[in-house]
Every structure is written in structure tokens, then in C-alpha cells.
Amino acid sequence: MPETPSAPVLLGNEPGSFPHGVLAERHPAIVRQVRAAFPYGPEQRAALDTLLENCAAGVVEPLPDHAPDRDRWQRWGLARYAGRSWFDVPWLWSESYFYRRLLEAVGHFGTGPWQGIDPFRPAKLAELDAPETGRELDALDALEGRPADERARALLHGSLWGNRADLGFRLSAAGAGAGPDTQGLVADDSDALWALLPPSGTGTLCLVADNAGRELVPDLLLVTELLAQERIARAVLHVKPYPYYVSDATTADVVDAVRRIRAADGAAADHGRRLWAALTDGRLTIRAHPFSCAPLPYAEMPGDLREDFARAALTVLKGDLNYRRLVGDRLWPPTTAFADVTAYFPGPVAALRTLKSDVITGLAPDTVAALDDGGAGTWRTGGTHALIQFAP
Ligand SMILES: O=P(O)(O)OC[C@@]1(O)O[C@H](CO)[C@@H](O)[C@@H]1O
């Protein structure tokens, strides 16, 4: 395999760049949103005000000595980056640590009454109860009776475009949450992906989830269908061990989504019953590994997670953040082979992602030219384009 030349790690220190805008504008907006969404007491409100000022122009602060995960964060880079500007450390690290500091400010990891409270839960529940979610569940009725391949492919695309439902992203992408202004796929390796999920499949699918709500619902529908069609024997759903990136899914969000599907009418209710059964009989298990909230590329994943993915017939990573971590959050030339950049991954891997940040690999030269010249504007960050990429 040719040695893949490296590429620069994304930083947030270039005013006007997307990463800079996320740190300088999106994060303060998220702090204000969280502060307004809960009747936090004076202590949390003061801590949020301090974070608001710090995250936009200050330096990376260490975790308090009593933080339960302080040593882990020290190993993850806090020992190295504390004292440096948020804008001068790797963007992935800076952005990820912001969410850990936000949870610190609201007492999520403390021993007080706010312990374990998800600061993003109001927005997640509102999305789960939104009419759009109901319409998407009703659409399952149209799939009833269709050929199995057609049902599976339709649900794969439902899972893919469900990734547009990303609450943090909508804070800074005009109209991102608006109608289906999707422009289509910039890469589609789905045929190779289906070859690993034959109707007589006996393997395990690892699905590394991204957002809760309107992304997690189609993810769960896809898993249920793959189990029902016996394309897989088991599935492991990787979720976040605590709230992250505004809408990333936790176990509590999985339960909310399963209940939402079960409460629907028509075909969705059948999916809900099958989903509940798969969870209770162990064919579908949930995993909330600490590394899922790490500020690091997957190339640095710990051994137990590497073993999980090595044993899987296929690992599917959902969403933009997981894609960034998969390719090291580096600005590769867009035509760099996806398989070369993910050669470290211990098993077959696929990415289902709507493009919401600058990193991209695996595109054909004429696709890049068409996107750059075709007036597609912010095709890399606008959430209007998507990809299904696979590496054996
Ligand atoms: O992983 P997701 O939910 O698809 O997207 C995560 C995201 O909203 O956060 C980062 C920018 O803040 C980008 O990776 C992307 O815009």
C-alpha cells in the first residue's frame, strides 16, 4: 500500500474559516442557549458566564482536581494544551473539550442535584416530537410489501440523510434545518457495502451513531431491518457516554427514540416491536465507550474498541464528526483514497455522512471540479451534499 502522505491538521486559528467560526460564534451561542434553557442556580449561571467569555477569547483551562475523568483528559492532551488559546490547538481537540467544559459548568459531572442532567435534552425531545419525525415514520408504510433490497436501500438512505438533523450545525448553517435542499451524493460506495451484508449474513454490524432524534430514528430502523432480513445476526450501537456536540446520542436518547417508534402507527409500530425485541433478546446491544467522547482521531482508539471493530463484519460510522475523526481531521487533497486514509481501521469500515466541515477524501477529480466550479457554494460545509464511502 503506498505510504499516504500526511496532510495538515485543521486548526481554528484562521479568522473567516469554518473552524474559526465554530469556536468564535457557534460555541458562545450554544452556551447562551443552554443558559436560557434551564433554571440553573447562581453557581451554574456564573460558571456558564465564565465559559462564555473564556471559550471565545481565552485559553484552555484544566479540569478541577475532583473531576472523575481528569486523568483521562490529561492523557488525551489536556496536560499539553492547558494554557494555550482555544484557537491554537487542533480544532477537533478544542471543539471536543469545549463540550466537556460546558458539562462541567452545569454540574453534569458533579455530585449535586444537576448530576447527569443533559443540557441538550429540551432540543432533542422537541426534535423527536416534531411533525417531521412523524412524517418520516409514516413513510415506512409506503415501503411495506416492497422487495427486501429496496426496503434496505431506502432505509440506508434514510439513515444517511438523517445526519442533516444536527442541532449544533443548524446554529451556524443558514437554512440547514430547512427543507430537503439536498444536492445529492458526492461518493456512493453502497454496492460494496451491501456485498458485506448479504441476505444470509451471520456477522455483527457496529453502527457508531451520531445525532439523537431524527438521525437516530432512521439509524434504528435500518438496524431493525437488517436484522429482520437476516443480513446481520447482531448489531452493536455505539453511543456517547454523556451529552456531546449538542445532539449526539446517549443511551437515554436511544430509549426515547425506541419509545417514539413504538408509539407510532402503521409499519413503524412493527419496527418498534422488532426493535424492542432485538434489544431485550440481545441481538442489538448498546455500547457507550469513553473514547466515543475523546477529542482524538480513531487512529488513536484503545485496544478494546479496536477489537470490537475487528470482529465486526462491518463498522458504519455516522455523521460529520465521526468522519473527521476517521480521517484524522486533516485537510487531505479531496482525491486522496478513503481506503488509504483509513488503512489503520481494524475491519471493514463505511462512512455515512452529510458534509458539514472542510475535510473530504475519496472524490473523483471530475467530481471535485464540478463541485468547485458548479456554483455549489459551500458544498463542503453546508450539509447539502453527502457521501457513502467504504473501505474493506
Ligand atoms: O457529527 P455531526 O453531528 O454530523 O456534525 C458535527 C458538526 O456539527 O460539528 C462540527 C462543527 O462544529 C462538524 O463536524 C459538524 O458541523
The ligand as an SDF file (V2000), in Angstrom:
LIG
                    3D

 16 16  0  0  0  0  0  0  0  0999 V2000
  -21.2500   14.8560   13.5510 O   0  0  0  0  0  0  0  0  0  0  0  0
  -22.3540   15.6980   13.0070 P   0  0  0  0  0  0  0  0  0  0  0  0
  -23.4600   15.8570   14.0040 O   0  0  0  0  0  0  0  0  0  0  0  0
  -22.8130   15.2630   11.6420 O   0  0  0  0  0  0  0  0  0  0  0  0
  -21.7650   17.1600   12.7800 O   0  0  0  0  0  0  0  0  0  0  0  0
  -20.9790   17.7160   13.7830 C   0  0  0  0  0  0  0  0  0  0  0  0
  -20.7770   19.1860   13.4870 C   0  0  0  0  0  0  0  0  0  0  0  0
  -21.9760   19.8680   13.6290 O   0  0  0  0  0  0  0  0  0  0  0  0
  -19.8460   19.7030   14.4110 O   0  0  0  0  0  0  0  0  0  0  0  0
  -18.6430   20.0510   13.7720 C   0  0  0  0  0  0  0  0  0  0  0  0
  -18.5670   21.5500   13.6200 C   0  0  0  0  0  0  0  0  0  0  0  0
  -18.9430   22.1110   14.8350 O   0  0  0  0  0  0  0  0  0  0  0  0
  -18.6930   19.4860   12.4190 C   0  0  0  0  0  0  0  0  0  0  0  0
  -18.1020   18.2390   12.4450 O   0  0  0  0  0  0  0  0  0  0  0  0
  -20.1610   19.3840   12.1460 C   0  0  0  0  0  0  0  0  0  0  0  0
  -20.5430   20.6370   11.6530 O   0  0  0  0  0  0  0  0  0  0  0  0
  1  2  2  0
  2  3  1  0
  2  4  1  0
  2  5  1  0
  5  6  1  0
  6  7  1  0
  7  8  1  0
  7  9  1  0
  7 15  1  0
  9 10  1  0
 10 11  1  0
 10 13  1  0
 11 12  1  0
 13 14  1  0
 13 15  1  0
 15 16  1  0
M  END
$$$$
